[in-house]
Amino acid sequence: MQLFQRLMSVGVSCAPVLTVEEAHALDHTTTLEMVAEFEGYRGPGIAIKLDRTPGSVRLPPPGIGAHSREILGRFGMDDQKIEAFFQSAIVK
């Protein structure tokens, strides 16, 4: 924080690097509703709010591997090959 304050005092345009928790704790983060909270999930919301199309986060992000089979299938892989990937832990 000292470096940030020194740089700002001499006119260098900069900002501190914050952890997610620190960013979520800022007053303007709450005021602008920039945090999305769902059952057990807390993450970034929509930072830019447009008047006619403000946007919103309605679902939490999928878990790791939640769509692996579907995506591999879209690339033309058959069920046997996909299952082999799972068995060898290449994908989750």
Secondary structure as UniProt FT lines:
FT   HELIX           2..9
FT   TURN            10..11
FT   HELIX           20..24
FT   HELIX           27..31
FT   TURN            32..33
FT   STRAND          35..38
FT   TURN            39..40
FT   STRAND          41..44
FT   TURN            64..67
FT   HELIX           68..74
FT   TURN            75..76
FT   HELIX           79..87
FT   TURN            88..89
//
